[in-house]
Amino acid sequence: MIQALLKSGKRFNASNLTVYRDESLSPSTGIYQVAFLVGSRAGNAVTRNRIKRWMREDFRMLQDKDKIDGGFIVRFKGNGGEIDHPMLSKELEMIYKSININE
């Protein structure tokens, strides 16, 4: 499913994040699936897991505000040592707003 979404999903970019979305993967309205990808280039395992926790928390908070459905992949493409939680939250919120505008 992840490979199919990476190939066929609509892409939204920010400086450190890329979000792929395919709304046809949802069985019903208000249901979503999300995968978080953080490459080894971002840092060691502790850093990568911290970034995934931040993205999971931020995505959940944004989802509570505005219900959307479909399949998502959130890919971190930066360096883990150069980003903090507020910066990551701001980028994800910016992408999330562009997803809702394009619907």
N, C-alpha and C positions, 0 to 999 in steps of 0.2 A: 504494500500500500504506500509506503514511504517513497519508493522509487517512482511509482506512478504519479504521485502528487508532485514530486520534484520536476517531473517532465511536463505534466499537463496543467499544473496549478498556475493561477494568476500570481504574479510576483510583485511584492511591495518592498522597496528598499529604504534603508536609512544608512547612516555611516557605519554602524557596527552590527546592524541586524538586517536580515532578509526574512520576510514572511511570505510563505506560499499558501494559497487558499484555493480550495475546490469545494463549492457548496453542494455538489452532487453526491458527495460521500456521506451525507447525513441522512439517516433513516426517517427522521421527523424534525419538525421545527423546534428550535431551542436546544437541540442536541449537538454537541461538537466533540471532536477528537483533536488532540494536539500532541505533537512530538517536538521536543526541544533538542537541537543538535548543537554541540559545542565541540569543536575540533581540538586536537592535542596542541595545536599552535597557540591556543589561548592560555596555556599554562599547565601546571601539574593537576593531578586528580582533585585535590582539594579546591583549587581555583575553579576548575570546570564545574564541579558539583555546586559550588556557591553561586556561580552564574546561572545554572539551571534552576536552583531554588528561587533566586530573584525573579527570573523570567516566569516561572510557574506561578509565583505569588502575584506578580503584576498582571499576568494574563487573566487570572481568576478574578482579580478586582475589577478589571476592565469589562470582563464578561458579565459581571453582576450588574454593571451600569446599563449596558445595552445588550440584549439577547441577540446573538447571531448564531448561525448553525453552519455546519460543514466540517471539512477536514483542514487542519492547519499544520504547518511546519514552521517553527521559529528557529532560524539558524543564526548563531552568533559567529561573526567573522572577524572579530578584532582580537586584541591582546588583552588578556585578563588583568594584567597589572596596570593597564591604562584606563580602566573604567571603574566607576563606582555605581552603587545602586540607584541614586537619583538620576544619573545620566542615562542609565539603561532604561529606567522607568519612563523617562521623557521620550526616548526614541520609540519605545513600544507604544506609548500613547499616541504619538504622532502617526505612526503606521496604522494604528487601530482607527483613528479618525479618518484617514484616507480610505480605508476599507469601507467604512460606513457611508462615506460620501459617494463612493462609486457604485453603491447598490441601486 
